[in-house]
Amino acid sequence: MACNAARSVHQCLQQLELALFYDGPSISALQVSAKSLRTAMQQGLLEVFCRFVSHPVSGHNLTGAIWKLAHLAPKGNDKACAVISARLRHRRCCVREAAVLALGHMAHSDLVPRIRDCLSDGQGRVRASAAWALSQLTEQGDLETLRATMILLGDESIDACRAAVQCIVTVARQGDENVTRQLTELLGSGCATTRWAALETLSRITLKGNPAVVASLVPCLEDPDPEIRMSAVDALRRVAIHGDPVAVQGALQRLDHRDGSIRAAALRTMSWVAEVGDAAAITKAKGCLDDGVSNVRAAAVETLAKLTPSKGDVEVISCVVARLEDGESFVRTAAMESLVKVADEGDLTAMPALLSLLEHQDGRVRLAAVEALGQLAPKGDEAVLAAVSELLEDRHTGVCCTAVQVLAHLSGKSEEACAAIRARLEDVAGEALRAAAAYALGDQLDLKQEI
């Protein structure tokens, strides 16, 4: 076989030599002969690697030969597909995995039954590869593939499980009632992996607003597994429409649950599914702002920002500002981001509160306040500029660096502000502060010499 390939290449070289001898070095002769040579070489290499895969010798890299053959062979090449298919039963796991993946790249749908058998392979890597290959080759709506892949939703291998989710999403028709019903039944499984996989799949193939699916997803908000609760929040965000009564009521009921993580999941669900201005949802969110669990407080602040119908609500702004003093940094960050959404620039409720927080004894609270001022304070406000300028010498490095950036932004880089910032370039104690000052002024500061 290899001799035939070499003979074909040799004949092409002879034709190229004759073309150059009789016709001269014409471009057309070179192009035609070179194309023939490439074709002959590719065909020769294809035959060589078919032989390597069919009859490997000791020490030969069979996995590499499979991948090379898959790269050389045109899609659907019968000979290459047959040779690689014969390796689906090889004793070595890596060979079976390579064969499945190669067929996923180059085979046609007629090999789907062979690949489907690999879903029961003893190795999770091979099962995952088979599920991926099926997602590439199977026609949409293939019931046999869907039934076989559904079994992997509870697979012990998380890779196989994830590949099965992707395969079902690809092969199933959007809104397929049979698939949706089977996945809904799996939500009651005793296996956490199965429940998670069913949730992920349902959220991606269910038509938005399906009442039966929404009703089955709501109980998952109090699943004992935290990852499933997060998946349930995301699934409801995708499936439930705004104002869905079942989803909203289900979330509201779980705000009184004794488990804080479940209350947080319910709040995040409510922020997605409740309608803007929903009075009951807003009232419940306000009641969670002082919750003993930090995740609940952060979720409550974010929910308020999403559901408040318009900016400038004094009560909401006051509630959000109070969370800037929270002991947890991520709650303060959530409050700062939410304040920008609920308050207008120069808001008469937010501004005094933020300015007073600049004198807070906790540097982290001062940092949150100055960051919020950078986004809410009107440019050129003398009172704000004076207050921020005082923070340039704050004992908290993060506050100093942030104050430099905020001062440059709000002052429009006025001469007075630039002079104050430039003085920070000579700070002998803080390299970070000097870098922040240089960045704010647009200078290039070389700190490598000082290291």
Beta strands, then each sheet from edge to edge (+ up, - down):
end
